[in-house]
Amino acid sequence: MEAAQTVVLASVPASTAGVPQHKILDLKVMSADPAVQAPARKTKKKLSAGGGGYVLEDVPHLKDYLPHLPSYPNPLQNHPAYSVVKQYFVNPGDTVSKKIVVHESSARGTHFRRAGPRQRVYFQPGEVVAAIVTCGGLCPGLNTVIRELVCGLHDMYGVGSVVGIEGGYKGFYARNTVELTPRSVNGIHKRGGTVLRASRGGQDTAKVVDSIQDRGINQVYIIGGDGTQKGAAQVHEEVQRRGLKCAVVGVPKTIDNDIAVIDKSFGFDTAVEEAQRAIDAAHVEAESAENGIGVVKLMGRNSGFIAMHATLASRDVDCCLIPESPFYLEGKDGLLEFCEKRLRENGHMVIVVAEGAGQDLIAKGMHRADTHDASGNRHLLDVGLWLSQKIKEHFKKKTNLPITLKYIDPTYMIRAVPSNASDNVYCTLLAHSAVHGAMAGYTGFIVAPVNGRHAYIPFYRITEKQNKVVITDRMWARVLCSTNQPCFLSHEDVEKARQDEEEPHVPLIEGENSLVRTSPMSMCNGHGHF
């Protein structure tokens, strides 16, 4: 970041034709004086191009709008714990590829800036006042991220002033801050939930930034899902508009694993592990009764990753229902017919259903207006109870096939547990990468692994769309092979899924050749089974 001007980049204009590789594409200079700043507007993509179709989707830096900001040597170079590290710092040009499966003729494609410590930092330890806030629903690992942010700032960079914001975004202007020290957060990673308490909605961007400015906060770590990160992007925009020296960093959190681009979200492994316990209980109940049916409802509002992974891990599931794959009850190859067949063959069965599955089917029989929570999420109807009732009603008509049905809903038990060992390590890496990025002056980004390497990703990349199970992918095919359930998909459903999955081909930005994928329909027989 040697430039002395703010750089905002967009697509290549005609006047820049022939610009050398790695040249900045579209430059707009903005004053660092907040009094003459233009009104806040949607962030433009900060792109730079290289040879072979290489594109870096970079993240903002404080020097973009504070060009004369001084830098300092990174104190990590004198840290005794890092004395054995072969290479202290990330090379300035290191980036992480968005896609790693390519063809011989493929362009290099989109890359993100690699996370990690830099040689120069833009904050002195004594001047840092960091704030941490948790927003949205609960998730295993929240307390671990809080702990490691506090300890990382203190142990690696010598920062002594870290505060917690209680109650989500509204806590910035509705509550006092809570002092966080390594001692006060020492054992919180062994507890579920969040010691800072969380809430949905309540964001008033101007009031949030007023509080940041009044309290002298210059690093903000925002832990939350895609809705929370949209709010974080707005906070970053307002901070930049006012010309404040304040790094705004997002740590993505969602138990559903529905954040785009990143490998996975923290807490997901723990959620799958806990979900499998519920499935095991349902299997015991079903197997111990004549014609026993166990129904387990798992979290998954728009994405069925928990249900899919828990099903594959368990191997005791006979049918997995997720929001991405429509299903039907009645008729040939419908769910109820499959239940009859499986009971006659095995004498018991287990059904796993994600909470967002079958909402259209339930709505057909009910006249109810959509309502939404404070985060803007639609209130879901209880598919587990509805499905259990439909199965009971169906088998009441089958006098020769009486059933015993047990319904298990472990939803809030799963999200309230402490994170497991794998997620604890993952949360530590996320928190430390976030601290390194903020100290290096980067802002307006989230930190997460992409293809196994932690990277700094612009806010817009994870708020554009949600990550969903691809029902034309091998992973979903593995589920269908494991359960031997009907695939329920018509040819039209498969085509729609394929179209939804495909991204527009932009050679300069993406550069990947499109792949021909095998449809699950081609693996199904004429009756919708494998």
C-alpha positions as CSV (number, residue, x, y, z in Angstrom):
1,M,0.0,0.0,0.0
2,E,2.5,2.6,-1.2
3,A,0.1,4.9,-3.0
4,A,-0.7,8.3,-1.5
5,Q,-4.3,8.3,-2.7
6,T,-7.4,6.4,-2.1
7,V,-8.0,3.8,-4.8
8,V,-11.5,2.6,-5.8
9,L,-11.6,0.2,-8.6
10,A,-14.3,-0.9,-11.1
11,S,-14.4,-2.6,-14.5
12,V,-11.8,-1.6,-17.1
13,P,-12.9,1.6,-18.9
14,A,-12.1,2.1,-22.6
15,S,-9.4,4.7,-21.8
16,T,-7.3,2.1,-20.0
17,A,-6.9,-0.2,-22.9
18,G,-3.4,-1.5,-23.1
19,V,-2.6,-0.8,-19.4
20,P,0.3,-3.1,-18.3
21,Q,-0.5,-6.1,-16.2
22,H,-1.1,-5.5,-12.4
23,K,-2.0,-1.9,-13.3
24,I,-4.9,-0.5,-11.3
25,L,-8.0,-0.5,-13.5
26,D,-10.1,2.5,-12.7
27,L,-8.8,5.2,-10.3
28,K,-10.9,7.7,-8.4
29,V,-9.3,10.1,-5.9
30,M,-11.2,11.0,-2.7
31,S,-10.3,13.5,-0.1
32,A,-9.3,12.3,3.3
33,D,-11.1,15.3,4.8
34,P,-14.5,14.1,6.1
35,A,-15.9,17.5,5.6
36,V,-15.7,17.2,1.8
37,Q,-16.5,13.5,1.5
38,A,-19.2,12.5,-1.0
39,P,-22.3,10.8,0.4
40,A,-21.9,7.1,1.2
41,R,-22.5,4.9,-1.8
42,K,-22.2,1.2,-2.7
43,T,-18.6,0.0,-2.6
44,K,-17.0,-0.5,-5.9
45,K,-14.9,-3.7,-6.4
46,K,-11.2,-3.2,-5.9
47,L,-9.7,-5.3,-8.7
48,S,-6.3,-5.6,-10.2
49,A,-5.4,-7.8,-13.1
50,G,-2.3,-9.9,-13.9
51,G,-1.1,-12.3,-16.6
52,G,-3.0,-15.4,-17.7
53,G,-6.4,-14.1,-16.6
54,Y,-5.3,-13.5,-13.0
55,V,-7.6,-11.2,-11.1
56,L,-7.2,-10.1,-7.5
57,E,-10.4,-9.1,-5.7
58,D,-8.7,-6.9,-3.1
59,V,-10.0,-5.6,0.2
60,P,-10.0,-1.9,1.3
61,H,-7.1,-0.4,3.2
62,L,-7.0,2.5,5.6
63,K,-4.5,4.2,3.3
64,D,-7.2,4.3,0.5
65,Y,-8.7,7.3,2.3
66,L,-6.0,8.2,4.8
67,P,-3.0,8.4,2.4
68,H,-0.6,9.9,4.9
69,L,-1.1,7.3,7.6
70,P,2.2,6.2,9.1
71,S,3.2,2.6,9.5
72,Y,5.4,0.8,12.1
73,P,7.4,-2.4,12.3
74,N,5.4,-5.4,13.3
75,P,6.1,-6.2,17.0
76,L,5.8,-9.9,16.1
77,Q,9.4,-9.9,14.8
78,N,10.6,-9.6,18.4
79,H,8.1,-12.0,19.8
80,P,9.8,-15.0,21.5
81,A,7.1,-17.4,20.5
82,Y,7.7,-16.6,16.8
83,S,11.5,-16.8,17.0
84,V,11.4,-20.4,15.6
85,V,9.1,-19.5,12.7
86,K,11.0,-19.8,9.4
87,Q,9.1,-16.9,7.8
88,Y,7.5,-14.3,10.1
89,F,5.4,-12.5,7.6
90,V,3.1,-13.2,4.6
91,N,4.7,-12.1,1.3
92,P,2.9,-8.9,0.0
93,G,2.0,-10.6,-3.3
94,D,0.6,-13.8,-1.8
95,T,-3.0,-14.5,-2.8
96,V,-5.4,-17.5,-2.5
97,S,-7.2,-18.9,-5.6
98,K,-11.0,-19.0,-5.5
99,K,-11.0,-22.3,-7.5
100,I,-8.3,-24.9,-7.6
101,V,-9.7,-27.4,-10.1
102,V,-8.8,-26.1,-13.5
103,H,-8.1,-27.3,-17.0
104,E,-4.8,-26.9,-19.0
105,S,-6.3,-24.0,-20.9
106,S,-8.1,-22.3,-17.9
107,A,-7.4,-18.8,-17.0
108,R,-5.9,-18.3,-13.5
109,G,-9.2,-16.7,-12.3
110,T,-10.2,-14.9,-9.2
111,H,-7.9,-14.6,-6.1
112,F,-8.2,-13.1,-2.7
113,R,-5.5,-11.6,-0.5
114,R,-3.9,-14.1,1.8
115,A,-4.4,-13.7,5.5
116,G,-1.6,-13.4,8.0
117,P,0.8,-10.9,9.7
118,R,2.5,-8.2,7.6
119,Q,5.9,-6.6,8.1
120,R,4.4,-3.2,8.6
121,V,1.4,-2.4,10.8
122,Y,-0.7,0.8,11.0
123,F,-1.6,0.8,14.6
124,Q,0.7,1.1,17.6
125,P,-0.3,-1.2,20.5
126,G,-0.9,1.6,22.9
127,E,-3.3,3.5,20.6
128,V,-5.6,0.5,19.8
129,V,-9.1,0.5,21.3
130,A,-10.8,-2.7,19.9
131,A,-14.4,-3.6,20.2
132,I,-16.0,-7.0,19.7
133,V,-19.7,-7.6,19.0
134,T,-21.8,-10.8,18.4
135,C,-25.0,-10.6,16.4
136,G,-27.7,-13.0,15.2
137,G,-28.5,-16.4,16.5
138,L,-26.3,-18.6,18.6
139,C,-23.6,-20.9,17.2
140,P,-21.0,-23.2,18.8
141,G,-17.6,-21.4,18.9
142,L,-18.8,-17.8,19.5
143,N,-17.0,-17.6,22.9
144,T,-13.9,-19.2,21.4
145,V,-13.7,-16.4,18.8
146,I,-14.2,-13.8,21.5
147,R,-11.5,-15.3,23.6
148,E,-9.0,-15.6,20.8
149,L,-9.6,-12.1,19.6
150,V,-8.8,-10.8,23.0
151,C,-5.8,-13.0,23.7
152,G,-4.5,-12.6,20.1
153,L,-4.5,-8.8,20.4
154,H,-2.9,-8.9,23.9
155,D,-0.4,-11.8,23.4
156,M,0.8,-11.1,19.9
157,Y,0.5,-7.3,19.6
158,G,0.5,-6.1,23.2
159,V,-2.9,-4.4,22.9
160,G,-4.4,-3.7,26.4
161,S,-7.7,-2.0,25.6
162,V,-10.4,-4.4,24.3
163,V,-14.1,-3.9,25.0
164,G,-17.2,-6.1,24.4
165,I,-20.4,-4.7,23.0
166,E,-23.4,-6.4,24.7
167,G,-26.6,-7.2,22.8
168,G,-25.6,-7.0,19.2
169,Y,-25.5,-3.8,17.1
170,K,-27.9,-1.9,19.3
171,G,-25.5,-2.4,22.2
172,F,-23.2,0.3,20.6
173,Y,-25.7,3.0,21.6
174,A,-28.0,1.3,24.1
175,R,-25.5,-0.2,26.6
176,N,-22.2,0.4,28.3
177,T,-19.2,-1.6,27.1
178,V,-17.7,-4.5,29.0
179,E,-13.9,-4.6,29.5
180,L,-12.4,-7.8,28.1
181,T,-9.0,-9.1,29.3
182,P,-7.2,-12.4,28.9
183,R,-8.1,-13.2,32.5
184,S,-11.8,-12.4,32.1
185,V,-12.2,-14.5,28.9
186,N,-9.9,-17.3,30.0
187,G,-12.4,-20.2,30.3
188,I,-15.3,-19.0,28.2
189,H,-14.4,-21.3,25.3
190,K,-15.7,-24.2,27.4
191,R,-19.2,-22.6,27.5
192,G,-21.9,-22.5,24.8
193,G,-23.6,-19.3,23.7
194,T,-21.9,-15.9,23.8
195,V,-20.8,-14.0,27.0
196,L,-21.6,-10.7,25.1
197,R,-25.2,-11.7,24.4
198,A,-26.5,-11.4,20.9
199,S,-29.6,-9.9,19.2
200,R,-31.1,-9.7,15.8
201,G,-31.7,-6.4,13.9
202,G,-31.6,-3.1,15.7
203,Q,-28.9,-1.6,13.6
204,D,-28.8,2.1,13.1
205,T,-25.6,2.7,11.2
206,A,-25.2,6.4,12.0
207,K,-25.7,5.7,15.8
208,V,-23.3,2.8,15.7
209,V,-20.5,4.9,14.1
210,D,-21.3,7.8,16.4
211,S,-20.6,5.4,19.3
212,I,-17.4,4.2,17.6
213,Q,-16.3,7.7,17.2
214,D,-17.3,8.9,20.7
215,R,-15.6,6.0,22.4
216,G,-12.4,6.3,20.4
217,I,-12.7,2.7,19.0
218,N,-10.4,2.1,16.1
219,Q,-10.8,-1.6,15.5
220,V,-14.2,-3.3,15.3
221,Y,-14.6,-7.1,15.1
222,I,-18.2,-8.1,14.1
223,I,-19.1,-11.8,14.5
224,G,-22.3,-12.8,12.6
225,G,-24.0,-14.2,9.5
226,D,-24.6,-12.7,6.1
227,G,-27.2,-10.3,7.5
228,T,-24.8,-9.1,10.1
229,Q,-22.0,-8.7,7.6
230,K,-24.3,-6.6,5.4
231,G,-24.6,-4.3,8.4
232,A,-20.8,-4.5,8.9
233,A,-20.4,-3.3,5.3
234,Q,-22.6,-0.3,6.0
235,V,-20.6,0.5,9.1
236,H,-17.4,0.3,7.1
237,E,-18.8,2.7,4.5
238,E,-19.9,5.2,7.1
239,V,-16.5,5.0,8.9
240,Q,-14.8,5.6,5.6
241,R,-17.1,8.5,4.7
242,R,-16.2,10.2,8.0
243,G,-12.5,9.6,7.4
244,L,-12.0,7.7,10.6
245,K,-9.0,5.6,11.3
246,C,-11.0,2.5,12.2
247,A,-10.6,-1.1,10.8
248,V,-13.9,-2.9,10.4
249,V,-13.5,-6.7,10.3
250,G,-16.1,-9.4,10.0
251,V,-15.8,-13.0,11.3
252,P,-18.6,-14.9,9.4
253,K,-20.8,-17.1,11.6
254,T,-23.7,-19.3,10.6
255,I,-24.5,-22.7,11.9
256,D,-26.2,-23.5,8.6
257,N,-22.9,-23.2,6.7
258,D,-24.7,-21.0,4.1
259,I,-22.1,-18.3,3.6
260,A,-20.8,-18.2,0.0
261,V,-17.2,-18.5,-1.2
262,I,-15.7,-19.8,2.1
263,D,-14.9,-23.4,2.8
264,K,-17.2,-23.7,5.9
265,S,-18.3,-21.6,8.8
266,F,-17.2,-22.2,12.4
267,G,-19.5,-24.3,14.5
268,F,-20.6,-26.4,11.6
269,D,-18.5,-29.4,12.6
270,T,-19.9,-29.3,16.1
271,A,-23.5,-29.0,14.8
272,V,-23.1,-32.0,12.6
273,E,-21.6,-34.0,15.5
274,E,-24.5,-33.0,17.8
275,A,-27.1,-33.7,15.1
276,Q,-25.7,-37.2,14.7
277,R,-26.5,-37.8,18.4
278,A,-30.1,-36.9,17.8
279,I,-30.2,-39.3,14.8
280,D,-28.7,-42.1,16.9
281,A,-31.5,-41.6,19.5
282,A,-34.2,-41.6,16.8
283,H,-32.7,-44.8,15.3
284,V,-32.7,-46.5,18.7
285,E,-36.4,-45.5,19.3
286,A,-37.4,-46.6,15.8
287,E,-35.5,-49.9,15.9
288,S,-36.9,-50.8,19.4
289,A,-40.6,-50.6,18.3
290,E,-42.7,-52.4,15.8
291,N,-42.8,-50.4,12.6
292,G,-41.0,-47.6,14.4
293,I,-40.4,-44.3,12.6
294,G,-38.0,-41.7,14.0
295,V,-38.3,-38.1,12.6
296,V,-35.5,-35.7,13.4
297,K,-35.7,-32.0,12.5
298,L,-32.4,-30.2,12.1
299,M,-31.4,-26.6,11.5
300,G,-31.2,-25.4,7.9
301,R,-33.4,-22.5,6.9
302,N,-32.3,-22.2,3.3
303,S,-29.5,-24.7,3.1
304,G,-29.5,-28.3,4.1
305,F,-25.8,-28.9,4.9
306,I,-26.3,-30.0,8.5
307,A,-28.9,-32.5,7.4
308,M,-26.8,-33.8,4.5
309,H,-23.6,-34.2,6.4
310,A,-25.3,-35.7,9.5
311,T,-27.1,-38.2,7.2
312,L,-23.8,-39.2,5.6
313,A,-22.0,-39.5,9.0
314,S,-24.8,-41.5,10.5
315,R,-25.6,-44.1,7.8
316,D,-28.8,-44.9,9.8
317,V,-31.0,-42.5,7.9
318,D,-33.5,-43.7,5.4
319,C,-34.7,-40.4,4.0
320,C,-33.1,-36.9,4.1
321,L,-35.2,-33.9,3.1
322,I,-33.6,-30.5,2.5
323,P,-34.8,-27.1,1.3
324,E,-32.9,-27.3,-2.0
325,S,-34.6,-30.5,-3.1
326,P,-38.4,-30.5,-3.5
327,F,-40.4,-33.5,-2.4
328,Y,-44.0,-34.7,-2.4
329,L,-46.0,-36.9,-0.2
330,E,-48.8,-38.6,-2.2
331,G,-48.7,-40.7,-5.3
332,K,-46.2,-43.0,-7.0
333,D,-42.7,-42.7,-5.6
334,G,-43.9,-40.1,-3.1
335,L,-42.6,-40.0,0.5
336,L,-45.5,-41.9,2.0
337,E,-45.2,-44.7,-0.5
338,F,-41.5,-44.9,0.3
339,C,-42.2,-45.1,4.0
340,E,-44.5,-48.1,3.5
341,K,-41.9,-49.8,1.4
342,R,-39.1,-49.2,3.9
343,L,-41.2,-50.4,6.9
344,R,-42.2,-53.6,5.1
345,E,-38.5,-54.3,4.2
346,N,-36.7,-53.2,7.4
347,G,-39.4,-52.9,10.1
348,H,-38.3,-49.4,11.0
349,M,-37.0,-46.1,9.4
350,V,-35.4,-42.7,10.3
351,I,-36.3,-39.5,8.5
352,V,-34.1,-36.4,8.8
353,V,-35.7,-33.1,7.7
354,A,-34.1,-29.6,7.6
355,E,-36.3,-26.9,9.1
356,G,-36.6,-25.1,5.7
357,A,-37.7,-28.1,3.7
358,G,-41.3,-28.5,2.5
359,Q,-42.4,-25.0,3.3
360,D,-44.4,-24.7,0.1
361,L,-46.2,-28.0,0.8
362,I,-47.2,-26.8,4.3
363,A,-48.3,-23.4,3.1
364,K,-50.7,-25.0,0.6
365,G,-52.9,-26.4,3.4
366,M,-52.7,-23.2,5.5
367,H,-53.8,-19.7,5.0
368,R,-51.2,-17.6,6.8
369,A,-49.4,-14.4,5.8
370,D,-45.6,-14.5,5.9
371,T,-44.0,-12.9,8.9
372,H,-40.4,-12.1,9.5
373,D,-38.0,-11.8,12.5
374,A,-35.9,-8.8,13.3
375,S,-33.2,-9.9,10.9
376,G,-35.6,-10.1,8.0
377,N,-35.8,-13.9,8.0
378,R,-39.2,-15.4,7.2
379,H,-40.8,-17.3,10.1
380,L,-40.8,-21.0,9.2
381,L,-43.7,-23.4,9.8
382,D,-42.8,-26.5,11.8
383,V,-42.1,-29.0,9.1
384,G,-41.2,-31.7,11.6
385,L,-44.6,-31.6,13.4
386,W,-46.4,-31.3,10.0
387,L,-44.6,-34.2,8.5
388,S,-45.1,-36.4,11.6
389,Q,-48.8,-35.7,11.5
390,K,-49.1,-36.5,7.8
391,I,-47.3,-39.8,8.3
392,K,-49.6,-40.7,11.2
393,E,-52.7,-39.8,9.2
394,H,-51.6,-41.9,6.3
395,F,-50.9,-45.0,8.4
396,K,-54.1,-44.8,10.3
397,K,-55.7,-45.9,7.0
398,K,-53.4,-48.9,6.9
399,T,-54.9,-51.1,9.5
400,N,-52.4,-53.9,8.7
401,L,-49.4,-51.6,9.3
402,P,-49.6,-49.9,12.6
403,I,-46.7,-47.6,13.4
404,T,-45.0,-46.0,16.4
405,L,-43.6,-42.6,15.5
406,K,-41.1,-40.5,17.6
407,Y,-40.4,-36.9,16.8
408,I,-37.1,-35.3,18.0
409,D,-36.3,-31.6,17.6
410,P,-32.8,-30.9,18.9
411,T,-32.5,-27.5,17.2
412,Y,-31.7,-25.3,20.1
413,M,-29.8,-27.9,21.9
414,I,-27.4,-28.1,19.0
415,R,-26.6,-24.5,18.7
416,A,-26.2,-23.9,22.4
417,V,-23.4,-26.5,23.0
418,P,-19.7,-25.5,23.3
419,S,-17.6,-26.0,20.2
420,N,-15.7,-29.2,19.8
421,A,-11.9,-29.5,19.4
422,S,-11.9,-29.1,15.7
423,D,-14.0,-25.9,15.8
424,N,-11.9,-24.5,18.7
425,V,-8.8,-24.7,16.5
426,Y,-10.7,-23.3,13.6
427,C,-12.0,-20.4,15.7
428,T,-8.5,-19.6,16.9
429,L,-7.1,-19.4,13.4
430,L,-10.0,-17.2,12.3
431,A,-9.6,-14.8,15.2
432,H,-5.8,-14.5,14.8
433,S,-6.1,-13.9,11.0
434,A,-8.7,-11.2,11.7
435,V,-6.3,-9.5,14.2
436,H,-3.4,-9.6,11.7
437,G,-5.5,-8.0,9.0
438,A,-6.8,-5.2,11.2
439,M,-3.3,-4.4,12.5
440,A,-2.0,-4.3,8.9
441,G,-4.5,-1.6,8.1
442,Y,-7.0,-3.7,6.1
443,T,-10.7,-3.0,6.6
444,G,-14.0,-3.8,5.1
445,F,-13.4,-7.5,4.9
446,I,-14.3,-10.9,6.4
447,V,-11.7,-13.6,7.1
448,A,-12.2,-17.2,6.3
449,P,-10.5,-20.2,4.6
450,V,-10.8,-20.5,0.8
451,N,-9.5,-23.9,-0.4
452,G,-7.8,-24.5,2.9
453,R,-6.0,-21.2,3.0
454,H,-7.2,-18.3,5.1
455,A,-7.9,-15.2,3.1
456,Y,-9.3,-11.6,3.4
457,I,-12.5,-11.4,1.4
458,P,-14.5,-8.2,0.5
459,F,-17.8,-7.9,2.3
460,Y,-19.8,-7.9,-0.9
461,R,-18.6,-11.3,-1.9
462,I,-20.4,-13.1,0.9
463,T,-23.5,-10.9,0.9
464,E,-24.4,-11.3,-2.8
465,K,-25.9,-14.8,-2.4
466,Q,-26.1,-17.8,0.0
467,N,-24.3,-21.0,-0.2
468,K,-26.6,-23.9,-0.9
469,V,-26.5,-27.7,-1.4
470,V,-26.1,-28.4,-5.1
471,I,-28.5,-31.2,-5.8
472,T,-26.8,-31.8,-9.2
473,D,-23.5,-32.5,-7.4
474,R,-21.8,-35.7,-6.3
475,M,-22.2,-34.9,-2.6
476,W,-26.0,-35.0,-2.8
477,A,-25.8,-38.1,-5.0
478,R,-23.9,-39.8,-2.2
479,V,-26.7,-39.0,0.2
480,L,-29.3,-40.6,-2.2
481,C,-27.1,-43.6,-2.6
482,S,-26.7,-44.0,1.2
483,T,-30.4,-43.7,2.0
484,N,-31.8,-45.3,-1.2
485,Q,-34.7,-42.7,-1.0
486,P,-36.5,-41.5,-4.1
487,C,-34.7,-38.5,-5.7
488,F,-38.2,-36.8,-6.1
489,L,-36.8,-34.7,-8.9
490,S,-38.4,-34.1,-12.3
491,H,-36.3,-33.2,-15.3
492,E,-37.5,-29.6,-14.9
493,D,-36.2,-29.6,-11.3
494,V,-32.8,-30.7,-12.3
495,E,-32.5,-28.2,-15.1
496,K,-33.6,-25.4,-12.8
497,A,-31.0,-26.5,-10.2
498,R,-28.3,-26.6,-12.9
499,Q,-29.2,-23.1,-14.1
500,D,-29.2,-21.7,-10.5
501,E,-25.8,-23.2,-9.9
502,E,-24.1,-21.8,-13.0
503,E,-22.4,-18.5,-12.7
504,P,-22.2,-16.1,-15.6
505,H,-19.0,-16.6,-17.6
506,V,-16.8,-13.5,-17.3
507,P,-13.4,-14.4,-18.8
508,L,-11.4,-11.6,-17.1
509,I,-12.8,-12.0,-13.7
510,E,-13.5,-15.7,-13.4
511,G,-11.6,-17.3,-16.2
512,E,-12.7,-20.9,-15.4
513,N,-14.0,-23.2,-18.1
514,S,-17.5,-24.5,-17.5
515,L,-17.6,-28.1,-16.4
516,V,-20.1,-30.7,-17.6
517,R,-21.7,-32.2,-14.5
518,T,-23.6,-35.4,-14.3
519,S,-27.2,-35.0,-13.3
520,P,-28.7,-37.2,-10.5
521,M,-31.5,-37.9,-12.9
522,S,-29.1,-39.8,-15.1
523,M,-28.3,-42.1,-12.2
524,C,-32.0,-42.7,-11.3
525,N,-34.0,-45.4,-12.8
526,G,-37.4,-44.8,-14.3
527,H,-39.1,-44.8,-10.8
528,G,-36.9,-42.1,-9.4
529,H,-34.7,-44.5,-7.4
530,F,-30.9,-45.2,-7.7
